[in-house]
Amino acid sequence: MTTKLPVLITGGGGYIGSHAVLALLDAGWPVVVLDDESNSTGVLVPRDVPYIKGSIADRPLVASLLRDHGIGAILHFAGSMLVAESVTDPLKYYRNNTAATLILLEEAVAAGIPHIVFSSTAAIYGAPDRLPIEEGDPKLPINPYGVSKWMTEQMLADAARVHDFNYAALRYFNVAGADPDLRAGQIGKTSTHIVKIATEAALGKRPHVDVFGTDYPTPDGSCVRDYIHVSDLAAAHVAALEKLIERPHENLLLNCGYGKGLSVTQVLDALDVVVQRKVPRVIGPRRPGDPPQLVASNRALVETLDWTPAHADIHQIISDALAWERKLADGILT
Ligand SMILES: NC(=O)c1ccc[n+]([C@@H]2O[C@H](COP(=O)([O-])OP(=O)(O)OC[C@H]3O[C@@H](n4cnc5c(N)ncnc54)[C@H](O)[C@@H]3O)[C@@H](O)[C@H]2O)c1
């Protein structure tokens, strides 16, 4: 068996990164977290994990931590991720997603890091007219967030051609839920995710859930998305890292979803089933920039990685998210 060198998790204090920390630890990987706390506090990172507060754009910091911790791979989650904000403040997205990743990548190449797993997004596909979306489908992002991530993927592809590393770009669809053992969940102050907002409304933290548009060309008129449980996504990262190590001359471009679309109405109906009452909804107009439907083909994910979803049920996703919201409401995390 090969030695498991420490894995650097950038953005490991955040929602998905903190679940990846747990999944890697569970699989026996030592990890080191780098997070600037712009959207987290460090509270989700287990105490015995080396935790560095700082930015991926801090070149000397990145160079020294790659060296000092003997890092053998990077899982790169750090970034900004609000689509609407990317429209009003595009340069923040090119700076914190694309330009900051360039610095991280240059230092990774200089340090000879052999494997990188990157958090990409379904937003690189824009508003596709063919479903389910295949990895080779056109990349026509419709907002600066999607462009910033697609530019980063292209940087990785070009660099991997000439430098000695391979990479995985995992293109997440709608990530939701929380660790079933409630060791982690969503704490970000700025979330616009429907499941997070719906569970907050169910607990009375919000008066209602807004539904943005019921006149889309979808079966019930609300937007359709492909929801993936955050713990299944975290497991896919471990599997992707291990595949990169097993096949050092291959890169992986993989959609991460269940290949199943659910409308906003279906998600809210599932919430009502879980909480056994009707959580108030307010129907409003469409939100600019929302594509009607995004559903992944996950054929490549399932065929390439040693990965089987363990939580692919919207009721479980909602129950786990709800249990996490209760934990937050009880003030257990400070
Ligand atoms: N949540 C989703 O549904 C979703 C979907 C597609 C892609 N993604 C991508 O997954 C990644 C993680 O998303 P998340 O939902 O966990 O978001 P998050 O905001 O909870 O986590 C991101 C973390 O990165 C940190 N960070 C931001 N900029 C940094 C920097 N320059 N240096 C160091 N740390 C920095 C933040 O403090 C935060 O802890 C992001 O890159 C996001 O674009 C998320």
The ligand as a MOL file (V3000), in Angstrom:
LIG
                    3D

  0  0  0     0  0            999 V3000
M  V30 BEGIN CTAB
M  V30 COUNTS 44 48 0 0 0
M  V30 BEGIN ATOM
M  V30 1 N -22.6980 24.6490 -2.8660 0
M  V30 2 C -22.9720 24.3090 -4.1290 0
M  V30 3 O -24.1220 23.9170 -4.4580 0
M  V30 4 C -21.8850 24.3790 -5.1710 0
M  V30 5 C -22.2060 24.0270 -6.4920 0
M  V30 6 C -21.2050 24.0630 -7.4580 0
M  V30 7 C -19.9080 24.4060 -7.1100 0
M  V30 8 N -19.6120 24.7710 -5.8320 0 CHG=1
M  V30 9 C -18.2200 25.1490 -5.5120 0
M  V30 10 O -17.7730 24.3690 -4.4120 0
M  V30 11 C -16.8370 25.1200 -3.6510 0
M  V30 12 C -17.2610 25.0610 -2.1840 0
M  V30 13 O -18.5680 25.6010 -2.0710 0
M  V30 14 P -19.3330 25.6870 -0.6810 0
M  V30 15 O -20.7700 25.5710 -0.9530 0
M  V30 16 O -18.6930 24.7660 0.2830 0 CHG=-1
M  V30 17 O -19.0240 27.2090 -0.2870 0
M  V30 18 P -18.5380 27.8150 1.1100 0
M  V30 19 O -18.5800 29.2980 0.9470 0
M  V30 20 O -19.2670 27.2070 2.2450 0
M  V30 21 O -17.0150 27.3250 1.1680 0
M  V30 22 C -15.9610 27.9940 0.5460 0
M  V30 23 C -14.8860 28.2240 1.5930 0
M  V30 24 O -13.7730 28.8480 0.9590 0
M  V30 25 C -13.3040 29.8930 1.8010 0
M  V30 26 N -12.6260 30.8480 0.9040 0
M  V30 27 C -13.1790 31.6830 -0.0140 0
M  V30 28 N -12.2130 32.3580 -0.6720 0
M  V30 29 C -11.0180 31.9360 -0.1620 0
M  V30 30 C -9.6570 32.2280 -0.4360 0
M  V30 31 N -9.3220 33.1250 -1.3630 0
M  V30 32 N -8.7050 31.5820 0.2640 0
M  V30 33 C -9.0220 30.6830 1.2230 0
M  V30 34 N -10.2940 30.3590 1.5250 0
M  V30 35 C -11.2710 30.9710 0.8280 0
M  V30 36 C -14.5410 30.4220 2.5070 0
M  V30 37 O -14.2350 31.0570 3.7500 0
M  V30 38 C -15.3470 29.1420 2.7290 0
M  V30 39 O -15.0240 28.5280 3.9600 0
M  V30 40 C -16.8070 26.5240 -4.2380 0
M  V30 41 O -15.6630 26.6360 -5.0490 0
M  V30 42 C -18.0740 26.5900 -5.0680 0
M  V30 43 O -17.9410 27.4550 -6.1650 0
M  V30 44 C -20.5740 24.7670 -4.8500 0
M  V30 END ATOM
M  V30 BEGIN BOND
M  V30 1 1 1 2
M  V30 2 2 2 3
M  V30 3 1 2 4
M  V30 4 1 4 5
M  V30 5 2 4 44
M  V30 6 2 5 6
M  V30 7 1 6 7
M  V30 8 2 7 8
M  V30 9 1 8 9
M  V30 10 1 8 44
M  V30 11 1 9 10
M  V30 12 1 9 42
M  V30 13 1 10 11
M  V30 14 1 11 12
M  V30 15 1 11 40
M  V30 16 1 12 13
M  V30 17 1 13 14
M  V30 18 2 14 15
M  V30 19 1 14 16
M  V30 20 1 14 17
M  V30 21 1 17 18
M  V30 22 2 18 19
M  V30 23 1 18 20
M  V30 24 1 18 21
M  V30 25 1 21 22
M  V30 26 1 22 23
M  V30 27 1 23 24
M  V30 28 1 23 38
M  V30 29 1 24 25
M  V30 30 1 25 26
M  V30 31 1 25 36
M  V30 32 1 26 27
M  V30 33 1 26 35
M  V30 34 2 27 28
M  V30 35 1 28 29
M  V30 36 1 29 30
M  V30 37 2 29 35
M  V30 38 1 30 31
M  V30 39 2 30 32
M  V30 40 1 32 33
M  V30 41 2 33 34
M  V30 42 1 34 35
M  V30 43 1 36 37
M  V30 44 1 36 38
M  V30 45 1 38 39
M  V30 46 1 40 41
M  V30 47 1 40 42
M  V30 48 1 42 43
M  V30 END BOND
M  V30 END CTAB
M  END
